[in-house]
Amino acid sequence: MNEHSTEISVPARHQALTELNAGIAAACVRLGIGEADCLRLQLLAEELFINTIDHGLRGNSDSLVRLVLGRDDSGLTLRYEDEAPAFNPFLPPAITAGDDSIGGLGLALLGGMSQTQHYRREGGRNIVEIGLQAP
């Protein structure tokens, strides 16, 4: 982390979403990120966060979720880490015959709102890195 990045950590609990969004808003001010891009970062982080709790951890947990927001000449980055079971949000969802449920739409949002997306599993953590165009 340097003067062009900010780290935010919150427990993987639904009630921590307000704290997560407030942390992102404060980071945006500190990093000079405009309101529209800040709202986009909050939406992307919220999608990952809720999926971690609801689908990865199967409920609230004291496990920490860590975000690092960064800004440089090439754009904005959001690095999201959790301790849920391995899950790559950029792979298409598995669809079985007769499955008419709606799902995976929020994860499609990640790809549609960002320029680059990377996933890796490291040290028992999911690490998602999303790049957004320079503001």
N, C-alpha and C positions, 0 to 999 in steps of 0.2 A: 504494500500500500504506500502511496505517496501523496503529494499535495493535489494530485489529479484523480484521486480515488477515495472512496469512503466505504467503510465496512459497517454492516448492520447485522445484529444477531438477535433472534427472538425464539422463544419456545414454539414448537409446532402445535399450537393451540388456536382454535378459531378466534378466541377473544384477543389474541395477539395481533390480529390483522390490522387493527387500528394503530398499534404501535409500529408495525412494519410500514404502513403507509405514511405515518408521521416521520419515521426515519428516512424514508425515501424523499419526502418533500424537503426535509432539512438538508439532505445530501444534495438535492438539486439546487437549492439556494447556494450552498457552499461551493458547488462546482460550476455555477453559472449556467445551469441547464434551464431552458425556457419551460413555460407552463405546459405547452402541448406535448413536448417530449417527456416531461416529468409525469404527466398523466399516462402516457404510453408505457413508461417504465413501471408505474404502479400497477397498471392493468396486467402486464406480462408477469410481474412478480406475484400478483394476487392469484393468477391462474395456476402458476407453479405451486404456490403455497397451499392453496385449497386442495389441489390434487395430491400433494404430499400427505396432508392430514387425512383426507377422505379415502384415498385409494392406496397410497403407499403404506402409511402407518395404521390405517383402519381406525382412526379416531385420534383424539387429542393426545399429545405426548409431551414430556419434558425434554425430548430430544431437540437440540438447537438447529435452527435453519439459519444459514449464513448467506448474506448477500454482499457483494462488493460491486459498487457502481463506479464506473470510471469514465473519464473523458480525455480524449487526445485529439490530434489533428485529423485522424481518420474517422472519428465518430464517438459514439457512446457504447459502453459495454455494460452488460449485466451478467455477473457470475453468481449463480445460485447453487447452493450446496445443501443436501439433506442426508440423513442417515436411514432413509427408507430402503426397502429392498430395491435391487437394481431395476431401473426402468429408463429406457431411452424415449423421451417424449417426441422425438422426431421420426420414429418409425411409424408406419401406418398401423392403425389398430387392427387386430385380428377380428375378422367378421365371420361368423358361422352362418350356415344356411338357416333361414327362418328367424334370424335375429333382426327384429325391427326396432330395437332400442336406438335412441339417439345418443351418441357418445363420441368422444374424440374431437368434437367441434372446437372446444376451447384450446386444445393442443394445436389444431390447425391455425388458430389465431397467432400462435407463437411464430410460425413460419411466415404468415402473411404480414406481420407487423415488423419483421426484422430482416436484415440483409444477410447475416450469417448466423448459423446455429451449429453448436458442437456439443456433444455429450461424451462423457467418459466416466468410468467407475474407478475410483482411486481411494485406497485406505478405508474401505467400507462406506464410502460416500458417493452419492450421485453428484456429478458436477455438470451443470448446464451453463454454457456460455453463449450469450446472445449479443450480436453486434447490430447497432442501429446506425443509420447514415448520419454523417456529421451534421450538426444543426447549423 
